[in-house]
């Protein structure tokens, strides 16, 4: 079956009360429409067409060039009209999945079931449906006495008897391309909304002798569409629950899933323990046998194996195996820690590399630095990397010992196995195997007693 997906993502989303298109809003770490495209790809669909409209450039910017194709719906005149805009993109395909861009809970397994059922039934159109206790707002699936599909009636067009029907339309379809677009040519705007409903092609197909099938699944979560910020938060909760459960089933310990927030694209290795109050975002990878948290936030970083991180902030950094970080450390973008590095409390590292076995245990700022192996950076050390106009590099070679409260005024290089005296301000390069001390002579002045003349 030559199948592509058409995802309807042109709407504004008025109830979101936002300047952003609805499908751009992020849920569990990525735009809701990206969840839909991911589900389609995981279901085996290779070609994806997004129908865009309101502020379409913001939707288009979400995807790498060539990842998806775009069709433009300049005026939002309904779901049927939206699909019409994609006709030239899919005319060479046999079958299309029609999906909504505001359904981030959609799972690949549901789409696979829909495609398989469509293929096996030989239908021209297959509708995905589910049953809900409160069907208000959804289109109702109307069947005859034999249970055969008759039509879909939208909420605003439904009568009292039709509104009592609990089987609802998901808004997701599998359609034969030629049959669907032939039927689209025959729909009108004679309805309460004055729009071209995609659902109107179904009775047209049926009247033309084509088979219309309905696959009813327990898919209440999958079809959940987002219309406002409350529903966005509800979807967030469901996606994070799914993610935590998936990680736990794969061998990750999450002490308190209710207070642990992990984005959809995060990967974590076996036997890692995640403590409460931890947030892990973006494209983060975490290895095996780590302990993360409590109170830690990690964004788009690579964490090795057997790493301990406590009460710290890590953003776009790389952490090697067996490192120890925190509490209250801050790794900023470009921080690279090799194996067995220790970064202690109230240490900030920015755009710097620390070699194997080096440590900065307390109260230091390390910026734009290259730190070798086995370096000790004493408490209160600062790399003075900014002169008010430019950033400059600090180089600490292997085995260097930096005394407490040292100021390293960049650009500067401290040679291998050298030492700086505590309290020094180092402004010139230090040769290999050297002790560098920069202090004013100490003066001891007699303390003046009370009443003594000055």
Buried (B, 14 or more C-beta within 10 A) or exposed (E): EEBBBBBBBBBBBEEBEBEBBBBBBBBBBBBBBBBBBBBBBEBEBEBBBBBBBBBBEBBBEBBEEEEBBBBEBEEBBBBBBBBBBBBEBBEEBEBBBBBBBBBBBBBBBBBBBBBEBBBEBEBBBBBBBBBEEEBEEBBBBBBEEEEEBBBBBBBEBBEEEBEEBEBBBBBBBBBBBEBBBBBBEEBEBEBEEEBBBBBBBBBBBBEEEBBBBBBBBEBBBBBBBBBBEEBBEBBBEBBBBBBBEEBEEEEBBBBBBEBBBBBBBBBBBEBBBBBBBBBBBBBBBBBBBBBBBBBBBBBBBBBBBBBBBBBBBBBBBBBBBBBBBBBBBBBBEBBBBBBBBBBBBBBBBBBBBBBBBBBBBBBBBBBBBBBBBBBBBBBBBBBBBEEEEEEBBBBBBBBBBBBBBBBBBBBBBBBBBBBBBBBBBBEEBBEEEBEBEBEEEEEEEEEEEEEEEE
